[in-house]
Amino acid sequence: MTLCVIHQHPKVLLAMKKRGFGQGRWNGLGGKVQDGETIEQAANREAFEEANIKLGELQKMGVIEFSWKTKPDILQVHIFKAESFWGIPTETEEMKPAWFDVNQIPYSKMWQDDIYWMPLFLENQKFLGKFVFDDQDNILEKELNEVKEI
């Protein structure tokens, strides 16, 4: 899976998920990689589908594995930063984008793991991590490490 956060300091572009997995949470843009796509191509496609924008250069910042104690699935998410894009972020059926100051990121309305990796992301630190959630999406286990390369 992909996740891209647009960071134009001191602002970040997040989007409210309006339906499906993660509904009601602010997040970056992204989703599943389709057959025949690279991870970067998927990030670009998802940004266009979710906010009607085309991403500039992508910088890979992290990879996190997400799992749930009561589900067999493991989601490996490749996290990218884009500093530039083309178009105007526009609400779609799936997402409602909005800009936030880096000091006013709405962590209480995001996935619980974001408060751990987003500060590294904002400081241009690369990272690898694993988070395990319970049925209510509370963190049961976490591992997050800064790395030099991904």
C-alpha positions in Angstrom: 0.0 0.0 0.0 1.0 3.6 -0.4 0.6 6.8 1.7 1.7 10.2 0.5 1.7 13.4 2.6 2.3 16.6 0.9 4.5 18.8 3.0 5.1 22.4 2.1 6.6 23.7 5.3 4.9 24.9 7.5 1.8 23.2 6.0 0.8 19.6 5.3 -2.1 18.4 3.2 -4.2 15.7 4.8 -7.6 14.4 3.7 -10.6 13.2 5.7 -11.6 9.7 4.7 -15.3 9.8 3.8 -16.0 6.1 3.3 -14.5 2.6 3.7 -11.4 1.6 5.7 -10.3 4.5 7.9 -13.6 6.5 7.5 -13.8 9.6 9.7 -10.0 9.9 10.0 -7.5 12.5 8.6 -4.8 10.8 6.6 -2.5 11.2 3.7 -3.5 10.2 0.2 -2.9 6.6 -0.9 -4.2 3.1 -1.1 -3.6 -0.3 -2.7 -1.1 -1.0 -5.4 -2.8 -2.5 -8.5 -1.4 -5.3 -10.6 1.3 -3.9 -13.0 1.9 -0.7 -11.0 5.0 0.4 -9.1 4.5 1.7 -5.6 5.2 5.2 -6.9 2.7 4.9 -9.8 0.1 3.8 -7.2 0.8 6.8 -5.0 0.3 9.1 -8.0 -2.9 7.3 -9.2 -4.4 7.4 -5.7 -3.6 11.2 -5.2 -5.4 11.9 -8.5 -8.4 9.7 -7.6 -8.7 11.0 -4.0 -7.9 14.7 -4.5 -7.6 15.4 -8.2 -3.9 16.3 -8.0 -0.7 15.0 -9.7 2.2 14.6 -7.5 5.7 16.1 -8.0 8.8 14.2 -7.0 8.2 11.5 -4.4 10.7 11.0 -1.5 10.3 7.6 0.3 10.3 8.3 4.0 9.2 5.1 5.6 7.8 1.6 5.5 5.4 0.5 8.3 3.7 -2.9 8.8 0.3 -2.7 10.3 -1.6 -5.7 11.8 -4.5 -6.4 14.1 -4.4 -9.1 16.9 -7.6 -10.7 15.7 -7.1 -10.5 11.9 -4.5 -12.4 9.8 -3.8 -9.4 7.4 -0.6 -7.5 7.5 -0.6 -4.1 5.6 2.8 -3.0 4.5 2.5 0.8 3.8 5.2 2.7 1.9 5.1 6.3 3.1 6.1 9.1 0.7 6.6 12.9 0.9 5.8 15.2 -1.9 6.7 18.8 -1.7 5.1 19.8 -5.0 2.0 18.9 -7.0 -0.1 20.1 -9.9 -3.8 20.9 -9.6 -6.1 22.2 -6.9 -6.8 19.7 -4.0 -10.5 18.9 -4.5 -13.0 17.0 -2.5 -14.0 13.6 -4.1 -16.4 10.9 -3.1 -13.7 9.3 -1.0 -11.6 12.1 0.5 -11.9 15.8 1.6 -8.5 17.4 1.6 -7.4 20.3 3.8 -4.2 22.1 4.8 -2.9 22.0 8.4 -0.1 23.9 10.0 2.5 21.4 11.2 1.8 22.6 14.8 -1.9 21.9 14.4 -2.0 18.5 13.0 -5.3 16.8 14.2 -3.7 13.7 15.7 -6.8 13.0 17.8 -8.7 12.5 14.6 -6.1 10.3 12.9 -4.8 6.8 13.2 -3.1 6.4 16.6 0.3 5.5 15.1 0.6 8.9 13.2 1.7 10.8 16.3 4.7 8.5 16.5 6.0 8.6 12.9 4.7 12.0 11.6 7.3 14.0 13.7 10.1 11.9 12.1 8.5 12.5 8.7 8.4 16.3 9.3 12.1 16.3 10.3 13.0 14.4 7.1 14.0 11.4 9.1 13.5 8.0 7.4 12.0 5.2 9.4 10.8 1.6 9.6 8.1 0.4 11.9 5.5 -2.1 13.0 2.2 -1.4 14.8 -0.2 -4.0 16.1 -3.8 -2.9 16.9 -6.8 -4.3 18.8 -10.3 -4.5 17.4 -10.9 -0.8 18.3 -7.7 0.3 16.5 -5.9 0.9 19.7 -2.1 0.3 19.6 -1.1 -2.9 21.4 2.5 -3.1 20.2 4.8 -0.6 18.4 8.2 -0.6 17.0 9.6 2.4 15.2 13.3 3.0 14.2 15.0 5.8 12.4 17.1 4.5 9.4 19.6 6.1 7.0 18.1 4.4 3.9 14.9 2.6 2.9 
